[in-house]
Amino acid sequence: MTDPKTDTPYDDDILYPSAIPFILVHIACFAAIWTGVSATALWICLALYVIRIFAIGAAYHRYFSHRSFATSRVFQFILACLAQSTTQKSVLWWAAKHRHHHLHSDTENDVHSPRQRGFLYAHVGWIFAKRHDETNLAKVADFTRYPELLWLHRFELAPAVVMGFVAFLIGGWSGLVVGFLWSTVLLYHATFCINSLAHVIGRKRYVTGDDSRNNWLLALFTFGEGWHNNHHAFQSSVRQGFRWWEIDPTFYILVVLSWCGVVWDMKSPPEAVLRNEQRLGTKMIERSAAQLAATFHIAAIREFFAQAPEAMTHGVAYQRSAEMIGRLHMPAMPTLPTRDEIRQRAKAMFAKTVSLEDIVDHAHRMILDAAGGYRGTEVPA
């Protein structure tokens, strides 16, 4: 696989210097052997995890990436500082990468897709690829007009340094190592689980054209981010737990803040989405159709007809094609599925959707196109 922009192999990427602190933070956690684990440090660890997991969901994700609510410039800066205290780079970098992810979710251009590059790469490996270090500020032009956010982007570790120093003042070396560093590493992997596990394990309520899933366990320790399939179905919703029983603490805290006038204009999913009655957009239909067509070995069909051009001629009988294939010592012509077979597989693959027939139509067309326009009315098995 190659980078579509540079046409260079992805595997040629090397560790870039700014990723080294990520490794060092993990190693530094073992310093607790010498600092000890005090009760104060454990309370600091818990408090910093709770405060900052909220900041990841509310700031990095729901506000800066999706603009799911509005707030003042002052609270916007506070949210940015809290989020960046997790050392997951600047809010501008994070939002730009996440917006790119949604644009190409689980395609070969996705930043972190288990389907494309494997589970380990999606979970953590992608951050070591040099090409991901850059920030496409054009994707976050709505925020680059704020000088304070550009300053935070330039000095992205400043909030983390301040947070670490406060933890040290309260709990000493144990407060720094156990309180700050342990909670930081826990936050890393809680966040990364949404990129990896939430695209592998869980349930799909909605057809989204990707592998996003709802996972109640992830939702518990990420404060609601585990309702990932819901989120991909309606990305700008401030609420990700669409059902009353889908626990979403980040949303609850934002509701309380709205009562205090700190945030407002919180976006909610339309009733059609909640009832799973919305019609899918063209992009979701095309992606879902591509997934469906792939299960019929569309690549093999395309390769076969590319090697047997006579079989692509309109009106060529199957028997004549079979004779030609025998002369060329080629494998037997692949059986093209009927539209009803495609529909039955779609029902088995996808969640309920009113756009099922649209997906089937697109998949059917893709399979026929792969066969070079073959229009045989019936192909023997």
C-alpha positions as CSV (number, residue, x, y, z in Angstrom):
1,M,0.0,0.0,0.0
2,T,1.3,3.5,-0.9
3,D,0.6,7.0,0.2
4,P,-1.8,8.4,-2.4
5,K,-0.2,11.9,-2.1
6,T,3.4,10.9,-2.3
7,D,3.2,7.5,-4.0
8,T,5.7,6.1,-1.5
9,P,5.2,2.8,0.4
10,Y,3.7,3.2,3.8
11,D,6.2,0.7,5.2
12,D,9.1,3.1,4.4
13,D,7.9,5.3,7.3
14,I,10.3,5.6,10.3
15,L,9.8,6.7,13.8
16,Y,9.8,10.5,14.0
17,P,11.4,12.3,16.9
18,S,8.2,13.7,18.4
19,A,6.9,10.2,19.0
20,I,9.8,9.3,21.3
21,P,8.2,11.1,24.4
22,F,5.2,8.7,24.0
23,I,7.5,5.8,24.6
24,L,9.4,7.5,27.4
25,V,6.1,8.2,29.3
26,H,5.3,4.5,29.3
27,I,8.8,3.6,30.5
28,A,8.7,6.3,33.2
29,C,5.6,4.7,34.7
30,F,8.0,2.0,36.1
31,A,9.6,4.7,38.3
32,A,6.8,3.9,40.7
33,I,9.1,1.1,41.9
34,W,11.3,3.8,43.5
35,T,8.7,6.5,44.2
36,G,6.2,4.2,45.8
37,V,2.4,4.3,45.3
38,S,0.8,6.5,47.9
39,A,-2.9,6.9,48.5
40,T,-2.7,10.6,47.5
41,A,-1.1,9.6,44.2
42,L,-3.9,7.1,43.5
43,W,-6.5,9.8,44.1
44,I,-4.6,12.2,41.8
45,C,-4.5,9.4,39.2
46,L,-8.3,8.9,39.4
47,A,-9.1,12.6,39.4
48,L,-6.9,13.3,36.5
49,Y,-8.3,10.4,34.5
50,V,-11.9,11.5,35.1
51,I,-11.3,15.2,34.3
52,R,-9.2,14.4,31.2
53,I,-11.3,11.6,29.8
54,F,-14.1,14.2,29.8
55,A,-11.8,16.7,28.1
56,I,-10.9,14.1,25.4
57,G,-14.6,13.4,24.6
58,A,-15.9,16.9,25.0
59,A,-13.0,19.0,23.7
60,Y,-10.9,17.0,21.3
61,H,-13.8,15.0,19.9
62,R,-17.2,16.6,20.2
63,Y,-16.3,20.2,20.1
64,F,-13.1,20.7,18.1
65,S,-13.6,17.8,15.7
66,H,-17.4,18.0,15.2
67,R,-18.7,21.3,16.6
68,S,-21.5,19.5,18.3
69,F,-22.0,22.4,20.7
70,A,-21.1,26.1,21.1
71,T,-19.2,27.8,23.9
72,S,-17.4,31.0,24.7
73,R,-13.9,31.8,23.6
74,V,-12.7,31.6,27.2
75,F,-14.1,28.1,27.9
76,Q,-12.9,27.0,24.4
77,F,-9.4,27.8,25.6
78,I,-10.0,26.0,28.9
79,L,-11.2,22.9,27.1
80,A,-8.2,23.0,24.8
81,C,-5.8,23.2,27.7
82,L,-7.5,20.3,29.5
83,A,-7.4,18.2,26.4
84,Q,-3.8,18.9,25.6
85,S,-2.8,18.0,29.2
86,T,-3.2,14.4,28.0
87,T,-0.2,14.9,25.7
88,Q,-2.2,13.7,22.6
89,K,-0.9,16.6,20.6
90,S,-2.7,19.9,19.9
91,V,-6.4,20.2,19.5
92,L,-5.8,21.4,15.9
93,W,-3.8,18.3,15.1
94,W,-6.3,16.0,16.8
95,A,-9.3,17.5,15.1
96,A,-7.7,17.5,11.7
97,K,-6.8,13.9,11.9
98,H,-10.2,12.9,13.2
99,R,-12.0,14.8,10.5
100,H,-9.8,13.0,7.9
101,H,-10.7,9.7,9.6
102,H,-14.4,10.3,9.1
103,L,-13.9,11.4,5.5
104,H,-12.2,8.1,4.7
105,S,-13.4,5.8,7.5
106,D,-12.1,2.2,7.0
107,T,-10.9,2.9,3.5
108,E,-7.3,2.7,2.4
109,N,-6.9,6.4,3.1
110,D,-8.1,6.1,6.7
111,V,-5.5,7.2,9.3
112,H,-6.2,4.2,11.6
113,S,-8.3,1.4,10.2
114,P,-8.0,-2.2,11.6
115,R,-9.4,-3.4,8.3
116,Q,-6.7,-1.8,6.2
117,R,-3.6,-2.1,8.4
118,G,-4.4,-4.5,11.2
119,F,-5.4,-4.1,14.8
120,L,-2.0,-3.1,16.3
121,Y,-1.4,-0.4,13.7
122,A,-4.9,1.0,14.2
123,H,-4.4,1.0,18.0
124,V,-1.0,2.5,18.3
125,G,1.2,1.9,15.3
126,W,0.0,4.8,13.2
127,I,1.3,7.4,15.6
128,F,4.9,6.2,14.8
129,A,4.4,6.9,11.1
130,K,6.2,10.1,10.1
131,R,3.5,11.3,7.7
132,H,1.0,11.6,10.5
133,D,3.1,14.2,12.4
134,E,2.0,17.0,10.1
135,T,-1.2,19.0,10.7
136,N,-3.5,19.9,7.8
137,L,-4.7,23.2,9.1
138,A,-7.0,23.6,6.1
139,K,-9.2,20.9,7.7
140,V,-9.6,23.1,10.9
141,A,-9.8,26.5,9.3
142,D,-12.7,27.3,11.6
143,F,-10.3,27.3,14.6
144,T,-7.1,28.7,13.1
145,R,-8.4,32.2,13.4
146,Y,-7.9,32.1,17.2
147,P,-4.3,33.1,18.1
148,E,-4.5,31.3,21.5
149,L,-5.2,28.0,19.8
150,L,-2.3,28.5,17.4
151,W,-0.1,29.2,20.4
152,L,-1.2,26.0,22.0
153,H,-0.6,24.2,18.7
154,R,3.0,25.6,18.7
155,F,3.6,24.7,22.4
156,E,1.4,21.6,22.6
157,L,3.1,20.2,25.7
158,A,2.7,23.3,27.8
159,P,-0.6,22.3,29.5
160,A,0.8,18.8,30.3
161,V,3.9,20.3,31.9
162,V,1.8,22.5,34.1
163,M,-0.5,19.6,35.0
164,G,2.5,17.4,35.8
165,F,4.0,20.1,38.0
166,V,0.7,20.5,39.9
167,A,0.6,16.8,40.5
168,F,4.1,16.9,41.8
169,L,3.3,19.8,44.2
170,I,0.4,17.8,45.6
171,G,1.8,14.3,45.8
172,G,5.5,14.6,45.4
173,W,7.3,12.2,43.0
174,S,4.6,9.6,43.5
175,G,2.0,12.2,42.6
176,L,4.0,12.9,39.4
177,V,4.6,9.3,38.4
178,V,1.5,7.5,39.6
179,G,-0.9,10.5,39.6
180,F,0.1,12.1,36.3
181,L,2.0,9.6,34.2
182,W,-0.1,6.5,35.0
183,S,-3.4,8.4,34.3
184,T,-1.8,9.7,31.1
185,V,-1.0,6.2,29.8
186,L,-4.4,5.0,30.8
187,L,-5.9,7.9,28.8
188,Y,-3.7,7.0,25.8
189,H,-5.1,3.5,25.5
190,A,-8.7,4.4,26.4
191,T,-8.6,6.8,23.4
192,F,-6.8,4.3,21.1
193,C,-9.4,1.6,21.9
194,I,-12.0,3.7,20.0
195,N,-9.7,3.6,16.9
196,S,-9.1,-0.1,17.2
197,L,-11.6,-2.1,19.3
198,A,-14.6,0.0,18.4
199,H,-14.1,-1.0,14.8
200,V,-13.7,-4.7,15.6
201,I,-15.8,-5.7,18.6
202,G,-19.4,-4.6,19.3
203,R,-22.8,-4.2,17.6
204,K,-23.9,-2.3,14.6
205,R,-27.3,-0.6,14.9
206,Y,-26.7,1.6,11.8
207,V,-25.3,1.1,8.4
208,T,-22.5,3.6,8.2
209,G,-20.3,2.3,5.4
210,D,-17.5,1.4,7.8
211,D,-16.8,-1.0,10.7
212,S,-17.8,1.3,13.6
213,R,-19.5,-0.5,16.4
214,N,-21.2,0.2,19.7
215,N,-19.3,-1.3,22.7
216,W,-20.9,-0.8,26.1
217,L,-17.7,-1.6,28.0
218,L,-15.7,1.0,26.0
219,A,-18.4,3.5,26.7
220,L,-18.0,3.0,30.4
221,F,-14.4,3.9,30.7
222,T,-14.3,6.5,27.9
223,F,-17.3,8.4,29.3
224,G,-19.6,7.6,26.3
225,E,-17.2,7.4,23.4
226,G,-17.8,3.7,23.0
227,W,-21.2,4.3,21.3
228,H,-19.1,4.6,18.2
229,N,-21.6,3.2,15.6
230,N,-24.2,5.8,16.9
231,H,-21.6,8.5,16.5
232,H,-20.7,7.5,12.9
233,A,-24.5,7.5,12.1
234,F,-24.8,11.1,13.1
235,Q,-21.4,12.7,13.7
236,S,-22.4,16.1,14.9
237,S,-24.5,14.9,17.8
238,V,-23.3,16.1,21.2
239,R,-25.0,12.9,22.6
240,Q,-23.5,9.6,21.6
241,G,-25.6,7.3,23.7
242,F,-28.8,7.4,21.7
243,R,-30.9,5.2,24.0
244,W,-31.7,6.0,27.6
245,W,-29.7,3.0,28.8
246,E,-26.6,3.9,26.8
247,I,-24.5,5.6,29.5
248,D,-22.8,8.8,28.2
249,P,-21.2,10.8,31.1
250,T,-19.6,13.3,28.8
251,F,-23.1,14.3,27.5
252,Y,-24.5,14.5,31.1
253,I,-21.7,16.9,32.2
254,L,-22.3,19.0,29.1
255,V,-26.0,19.2,29.9
256,V,-25.2,20.5,33.4
257,L,-22.8,23.0,31.9
258,S,-25.6,24.1,29.5
259,W,-27.8,24.8,32.5
260,C,-25.1,27.1,33.8
261,G,-24.8,28.9,30.5
262,V,-21.3,27.7,29.8
263,V,-22.2,25.8,26.6
264,W,-25.2,26.1,24.3
265,D,-26.6,25.1,20.9
266,M,-26.1,21.4,21.6
267,K,-26.9,19.3,18.5
268,S,-29.1,16.2,18.8
269,P,-29.8,13.5,16.3
270,P,-33.1,13.8,14.3
271,E,-35.9,11.5,15.2
272,A,-35.4,9.7,11.9
273,V,-31.9,8.7,13.0
274,L,-33.1,7.6,16.4
275,R,-35.7,5.4,14.8
276,N,-33.2,4.2,12.3
277,E,-35.4,5.4,9.4
278,Q,-33.1,7.9,7.8
279,R,-32.0,7.5,4.2
280,L,-28.3,7.0,3.8
281,G,-26.1,9.5,1.9
282,T,-24.5,8.6,-1.4
283,K,-21.0,8.1,0.2
284,M,-22.4,5.6,2.8
285,I,-24.3,3.7,0.2
286,E,-21.3,3.4,-2.1
287,R,-19.0,2.3,0.7
288,S,-21.6,-0.3,1.9
289,A,-22.1,-1.5,-1.7
290,A,-18.4,-1.9,-2.1
291,Q,-18.2,-4.0,1.1
292,L,-21.1,-6.1,-0.2
293,A,-19.7,-6.6,-3.7
294,A,-16.3,-7.6,-2.2
295,T,-17.9,-10.6,-0.5
296,F,-18.7,-12.0,-4.0
297,H,-15.0,-11.9,-4.9
298,I,-15.3,-8.9,-7.2
299,A,-11.5,-8.7,-7.5
300,A,-11.4,-12.2,-8.9
301,I,-14.3,-11.4,-11.3
302,R,-12.5,-8.3,-12.5
303,E,-9.2,-10.1,-13.0
304,F,-10.9,-13.0,-14.9
305,F,-12.7,-10.7,-17.4
306,A,-9.6,-8.6,-17.8
307,Q,-7.7,-11.7,-19.0
308,A,-10.5,-12.9,-21.2
309,P,-11.6,-9.9,-23.3
310,E,-13.8,-12.0,-25.6
311,A,-15.9,-13.0,-22.7
312,M,-16.8,-9.3,-22.2
313,T,-18.3,-8.9,-25.7
314,H,-22.0,-8.2,-25.5
315,G,-24.1,-11.1,-26.7
316,V,-21.4,-13.8,-26.3
317,A,-23.0,-17.0,-25.2
318,Y,-21.7,-18.7,-22.1
319,Q,-20.9,-21.8,-24.0
320,R,-18.8,-20.0,-26.5
321,S,-17.0,-18.2,-23.7
322,A,-16.4,-21.5,-22.0
323,E,-14.9,-23.0,-25.2
324,M,-12.6,-19.9,-25.6
325,I,-11.5,-20.2,-21.9
326,G,-10.6,-23.9,-22.5
327,R,-8.4,-23.0,-25.5
328,L,-6.6,-20.3,-23.4
329,H,-6.1,-22.7,-20.5
330,M,-7.8,-20.3,-18.1
331,P,-9.9,-21.1,-15.0
332,A,-13.6,-21.5,-15.3
333,M,-15.7,-18.4,-15.6
334,P,-16.8,-17.2,-12.2
335,T,-20.5,-17.3,-11.5
336,L,-22.1,-13.9,-11.3
337,P,-24.6,-13.6,-8.4
338,T,-28.2,-12.8,-9.1
339,R,-29.7,-9.6,-7.7
340,D,-31.8,-11.7,-5.3
341,E,-28.6,-13.4,-4.0
342,I,-27.0,-10.0,-3.5
343,R,-30.1,-8.8,-1.6
344,Q,-30.1,-11.9,0.7
345,R,-26.5,-11.4,1.6
346,A,-27.1,-7.7,2.2
347,K,-29.8,-8.5,4.7
348,A,-27.4,-10.9,6.5
349,M,-24.5,-8.3,6.5
350,F,-26.1,-5.0,7.4
351,A,-28.3,-3.6,10.1
352,K,-31.8,-2.5,9.3
353,T,-31.9,0.4,6.8
354,V,-34.4,1.9,4.5
355,S,-31.6,2.3,1.9
356,L,-31.0,-1.5,1.5
357,E,-32.3,-1.6,-2.1
358,D,-30.0,1.3,-3.0
359,I,-27.0,-0.6,-1.6
360,V,-28.1,-3.7,-3.5
361,D,-28.5,-1.8,-6.7
362,H,-25.0,-0.2,-6.4
363,A,-23.4,-3.6,-5.5
364,H,-25.1,-5.3,-8.4
365,R,-23.8,-2.6,-10.8
366,M,-20.3,-2.9,-9.3
367,I,-20.2,-6.6,-9.9
368,L,-21.5,-6.2,-13.5
369,D,-18.9,-3.5,-14.1
370,A,-16.2,-5.8,-12.8
371,A,-17.3,-8.3,-15.4
372,G,-16.8,-5.7,-18.1
373,G,-20.5,-5.3,-18.8
374,Y,-21.3,-9.0,-19.1
375,R,-25.1,-9.3,-19.3
376,G,-25.7,-13.0,-19.6
377,T,-29.2,-13.7,-18.4
378,E,-28.1,-16.8,-16.6
379,V,-24.7,-18.2,-15.7
380,P,-24.5,-21.9,-14.9
381,A,-22.9,-22.8,-11.6
